[in-house]
Amino acid sequence: MCQLVVAVVPDWSVIRTVLHVGCGTGVAMQLKKEGSRGRIVGLDHRKGTAVAALCTACLEGVQEYVTCREGDARRIPFADGHFDAVVSAVHLSSIGKTVSGSSATAV
């Protein structure tokens, strides 16, 4: 799945800021390895998962370029135009589907 996310942008070297919605435990770190010179902000609805993504960044040696935070993809806490690219491997595909007895909806 990570390769599909990375392949969406043909030249990561021109990207300054990336929002990774549903960052999980660190797929966004692969973006740094693909040549992105900018910052990656991971957003996940579980605080523990966002913390795990930061740990992965440390292990991969890219912690200075990565920030992760807890947040809701339906109400992204950033202004329009803040990011050069927004990626999501799996998270957005679950919007509107029933997961664990509740349903997420796209807005």
C-alpha positions as YAML, in Angstrom:
chain: A
units: angstrom
residues:
- id: 1
  name: MET
  ca: [0.00, 0.00, 0.00]
- id: 2
  name: CYS
  ca: [2.84, 2.39, 0.79]
- id: 3
  name: GLN
  ca: [4.17, 2.20, -2.77]
- id: 4
  name: LEU
  ca: [0.75, 3.23, -4.10]
- id: 5
  name: VAL
  ca: [0.67, 6.28, -1.84]
- id: 6
  name: VAL
  ca: [4.20, 7.30, -2.82]
- id: 7
  name: ALA
  ca: [3.55, 6.75, -6.55]
- id: 8
  name: VAL
  ca: [0.70, 9.29, -6.61]
- id: 9
  name: VAL
  ca: [3.14, 12.22, -6.74]
- id: 10
  name: PRO
  ca: [5.71, 11.99, -9.56]
- id: 11
  name: ASP
  ca: [8.33, 14.27, -7.93]
- id: 12
  name: TRP
  ca: [8.43, 14.39, -4.14]
- id: 13
  name: SER
  ca: [11.42, 16.76, -4.17]
- id: 14
  name: VAL
  ca: [9.11, 19.72, -4.96]
- id: 15
  name: ILE
  ca: [6.67, 19.00, -2.13]
- id: 16
  name: ARG
  ca: [7.19, 21.15, 0.97]
- id: 17
  name: THR
  ca: [4.32, 20.02, 3.21]
- id: 18
  name: VAL
  ca: [2.33, 16.79, 3.19]
- id: 19
  name: LEU
  ca: [-0.69, 15.86, 5.26]
- id: 20
  name: HIS
  ca: [-1.04, 12.11, 5.76]
- id: 21
  name: VAL
  ca: [-4.63, 11.44, 6.84]
- id: 22
  name: GLY
  ca: [-4.95, 8.22, 8.83]
- id: 23
  name: CYS
  ca: [-1.18, 8.01, 9.23]
- id: 24
  name: GLY
  ca: [-1.33, 4.75, 11.14]
- id: 25
  name: THR
  ca: [2.03, 3.79, 12.53]
- id: 26
  name: GLY
  ca: [4.14, 5.50, 9.94]
- id: 27
  name: VAL
  ca: [3.53, 4.95, 6.22]
- id: 28
  name: ALA
  ca: [4.31, 8.65, 5.74]
- id: 29
  name: MET
  ca: [7.91, 8.02, 6.68]
- id: 30
  name: GLN
  ca: [8.37, 6.34, 3.30]
- id: 31
  name: LEU
  ca: [7.62, 9.71, 1.72]
- id: 32
  name: LYS
  ca: [10.77, 11.13, 3.33]
- id: 33
  name: LYS
  ca: [12.77, 8.29, 1.87]
- id: 34
  name: GLU
  ca: [11.38, 9.10, -1.58]
- id: 35
  name: GLY
  ca: [13.03, 12.52, -1.57]
- id: 36
  name: SER
  ca: [10.49, 14.89, -0.05]
- id: 37
  name: ARG
  ca: [12.47, 17.82, 1.35]
- id: 38
  name: GLY
  ca: [9.60, 19.18, 3.36]
- id: 39
  name: ARG
  ca: [7.60, 18.31, 6.43]
- id: 40
  name: ILE
  ca: [5.09, 15.54, 6.90]
- id: 41
  name: VAL
  ca: [2.15, 15.96, 9.26]
- id: 42
  name: GLY
  ca: [0.44, 12.73, 10.21]
- id: 43
  name: LEU
  ca: [-3.18, 12.89, 11.36]
- id: 44
  name: ASP
  ca: [-4.83, 9.90, 13.00]
- id: 45
  name: HIS
  ca: [-8.01, 9.60, 15.05]
- id: 46
  name: ARG
  ca: [-6.17, 7.57, 17.70]
- id: 47
  name: LYS
  ca: [-3.59, 9.34, 19.84]
- id: 48
  name: GLY
  ca: [-1.68, 6.11, 20.49]
- id: 49
  name: THR
  ca: [-1.32, 5.48, 16.77]
- id: 50
  name: ALA
  ca: [-0.02, 9.01, 16.16]
- id: 51
  name: VAL
  ca: [2.54, 8.49, 18.93]
- id: 52
  name: ALA
  ca: [3.58, 5.18, 17.31]
- id: 53
  name: ALA
  ca: [4.11, 7.02, 14.01]
- id: 54
  name: LEU
  ca: [6.46, 9.44, 15.78]
- id: 55
  name: CYS
  ca: [8.37, 6.47, 17.19]
- id: 56
  name: THR
  ca: [8.69, 5.06, 13.68]
- id: 57
  name: ALA
  ca: [10.01, 8.42, 12.49]
- id: 58
  name: CYS
  ca: [12.69, 8.27, 15.17]
- id: 59
  name: LEU
  ca: [13.67, 4.73, 14.20]
- id: 60
  name: GLU
  ca: [13.86, 5.75, 10.53]
- id: 61
  name: GLY
  ca: [15.94, 8.84, 11.33]
- id: 62
  name: VAL
  ca: [13.43, 11.36, 9.94]
- id: 63
  name: GLN
  ca: [11.95, 12.68, 13.20]
- id: 64
  name: GLU
  ca: [13.01, 16.27, 12.49]
- id: 65
  name: TYR
  ca: [10.70, 16.33, 9.46]
- id: 66
  name: VAL
  ca: [7.67, 14.59, 10.94]
- id: 67
  name: THR
  ca: [4.86, 15.77, 13.21]
- id: 68
  name: CYS
  ca: [1.92, 13.56, 14.14]
- id: 69
  name: ARG
  ca: [-1.23, 14.51, 15.94]
- id: 70
  name: GLU
  ca: [-4.59, 13.17, 16.91]
- id: 71
  name: GLY
  ca: [-7.44, 14.52, 14.81]
- id: 72
  name: ASP
  ca: [-10.61, 13.84, 12.87]
- id: 73
  name: ALA
  ca: [-10.34, 13.55, 9.07]
- id: 74
  name: ARG
  ca: [-13.86, 14.94, 8.77]
- id: 75
  name: ARG
  ca: [-12.73, 18.16, 10.43]
- id: 76
  name: ILE
  ca: [-9.10, 18.63, 9.41]
- id: 77
  name: PRO
  ca: [-7.58, 21.19, 11.80]
- id: 78
  name: PHE
  ca: [-5.64, 23.12, 9.14]
- id: 79
  name: ALA
  ca: [-6.50, 25.96, 6.77]
- id: 80
  name: ASP
  ca: [-7.24, 25.29, 3.10]
- id: 81
  name: GLY
  ca: [-4.08, 25.46, 1.03]
- id: 82
  name: HIS
  ca: [-1.80, 24.70, 3.99]
- id: 83
  name: PHE
  ca: [-0.41, 21.52, 2.38]
- id: 84
  name: ASP
  ca: [1.11, 20.85, -1.02]
- id: 85
  name: ALA
  ca: [-0.19, 17.28, -0.99]
- id: 86
  name: VAL
  ca: [-2.64, 15.22, 1.04]
- id: 87
  name: VAL
  ca: [-2.32, 11.43, 1.04]
- id: 88
  name: SER
  ca: [-4.26, 8.61, 2.62]
- id: 89
  name: ALA
  ca: [-3.56, 4.92, 2.17]
- id: 90
  name: VAL
  ca: [-6.62, 3.32, 3.74]
- id: 91
  name: HIS
  ca: [-8.35, 5.74, 6.08]
- id: 92
  name: LEU
  ca: [-10.47, 7.70, 3.60]
- id: 93
  name: SER
  ca: [-11.72, 4.52, 1.98]
- id: 94
  name: SER
  ca: [-13.50, 3.69, 5.24]
- id: 95
  name: ILE
  ca: [-15.48, 6.96, 5.39]
- id: 96
  name: GLY
  ca: [-19.16, 6.05, 5.18]
- id: 97
  name: LYS
  ca: [-18.63, 2.39, 6.04]
- id: 98
  name: THR
  ca: [-19.64, 0.73, 9.29]
- id: 99
  name: VAL
  ca: [-16.63, 0.02, 11.46]
- id: 100
  name: SER
  ca: [-16.92, -1.42, 14.98]
- id: 101
  name: GLY
  ca: [-20.63, -0.68, 15.20]
- id: 102
  name: SER
  ca: [-20.45, 2.96, 14.11]
- id: 103
  name: SER
  ca: [-20.47, 4.65, 10.73]
- id: 104
  name: ALA
  ca: [-18.19, 7.46, 9.58]
- id: 105
  name: THR
  ca: [-19.57, 9.90, 7.04]
- id: 106
  name: ALA
  ca: [-17.85, 12.18, 4.58]
- id: 107
  name: VAL
  ca: [-18.57, 15.88, 4.75]
...
